[in-house]
Amino acid sequence: MNLTFCDKCGAELPQNAKFCQTCGAASNVIEPTKNRPTRAWYLMPIFFSILGGIIGYFAVRNDDRKFANRLFIVGIVLFLVGFIGTMLFFGALFYAFLHSPP
């Protein structure tokens, strides 16, 4: 357990105290910031589709669950868009092949 002391009077401060209870001086204790993932994680599902969404989900799920869920959803959506686009392309190509004059 880390003990903190007042910079002005030297009195011991309770954990997460904003002011000294003895002299009233503001404490200089820096609160830890939440570790938030950056938006660069969206590149994983963009480049690697559903696999990138899964990797991104497991990489950031402990820091920000909502963001991790969005990464997974983006991976699924991009996979479906690619799959449907591929099927339409090859379906049209196959149709053109079948109906072309000999």
N, C-alpha and C positions, 0 to 999 in steps of 0.2 A: 504494500500500500504506500503510495507516495504522499508524504506530508507536505503541505504548502504553508508558507509563512507570509505574513504581511510585510511588504517592502518598507513601509513607513515605521511601524512600531515593533515588528518582529513577532507578533502574536501568532499562534497557530490558527490556521483557517480551516473551517469545515470543508469537506469535499464539495466541489462545485459552488463555492461561495463567490458571490459577485462583489461583496463589500466586507471589510474587516469589522467584526463585532465589537472590537475594542476601541478603535479610533475612527472608524467609518470610512477609511480610505478605500478606493476602488482596487480590487485585486487584479493582478495581471495574468491570471490563469487563462490560458487559451483552451477553449473547448475543442475537442476533436471534431473534425468535419466528417460528414458522411462520405464514404468512398463511392462516388457516382461514376458509372461507366460513361465513356464518351460516345458521341454519335458515330464515331468511326467504326463501331461494332456493326453498323448496318452494312458495311462492305462485305462482311462474311457471307450473309445470305445472298447478296447481290452477285458475288463471284462464284459461290459454291452451292447455291440453291438450297435445297432442304438440308443437305449435310452441313452447310455453313450456318443455317438456322439452328440446328441441333447443337453444334459446337458453341455458337454464340450464347445459346440458352444456358448451357452448363457452365460457361465461363463467367457469366455475370449474374446468375440466379441468386447468389448469396448477397450481392450488393444491392440489386434492384430487381425484384421479382416481376414487376409490371413491365419493365423494359425488356427483361429476358423473354417474357411471353410474346411481346411484340416482335422480337427478333425471330422467334420460332414461327410465328404467323407469317411474317414476311418471307421466310424461307419456303413455307408451304405454298403460299400464293405464287411466288416466282417459279417454283417447280411446276405448278399446275399450268401457269401461263406458257412456260416453255414446252411442256408436254402437249398441250392442246395445239399450240402453234406448230409443233413438229408433225403432229398427226394431220393437221389441215394441209400443211405443205406436201407431205408425202401422199396424202389422199388425193390432192389435186394432181400431183405428178402421175400417180397410178391411173387416175381417171383419164388424163390426157394420153397416156400410153395406150390404154385400152381402146380409146375412141379415135385414135389417129389413123389416117388412111394407110393401107399397107404399102 
